[in-house]
Amino acid sequence: MHEPTRKTTTRDCDAIQIPSGTSFIIPAGTEFYITQSLGGSHTVATDFGLARVSDANADALGLESAAPPVAETKPAVESEKVDEKAVWEQLKTCYDPEIPVNIVDLGLVYDCQVKQQDSGALIEVKMTLTAPGCGMGPTIAAEARSKIMSLPGVEDANVDLVWDPPWNQGMISEVGKMQLGLI
């Protein structure tokens, strides 16, 4: 979390409007507050509303990038086994842009399967959102897929949004509830 200090963007930067999921440009010189910086993205409050800014644009917010960017391509690794626990750990680095708890502890990830193949693992994830009308679903799913794809031995990953069963607060883990002050 960041102190609510008013800042100004140093250059134009790509962003995603919350909750619609619409891409837009935050112009240079726009005043904003950072509401959360977790998992390689930043949620900012502007006069345009809330927006998600990737860590690749951290410099436009006056921040340093938290981590090196995920490699676009990775060397082929034959027969490297992908551990399901490693996939779950990657998913724990993905955050809802409005809630400072990762998607696993929020109870949004319903299923994760690792299917080992000769050419690498295929990862199948089923996840949901806290609200079916949230336009951020494709963005969160794409981020989860990207982070899974960065694991050695992963050939492909599918992250599907599902709505059954509907999410409810009872699905939040004990860790998540503690982070939200619910227990």
Beta strands, then each sheet from edge to edge (+ up, - down):
strand 1: 7-8
strand 2: 13-17
strand 3: 23-26
strand 4: 31-38
strand 5: 41-46
strand 6: 49-54
strand 7: 109-115
strand 8: 121-127
strand 9: 154-161
sheet 1: 1+ 4- 5+ 6- 2+ 3-
sheet 2: 7+ 8- 9-
end
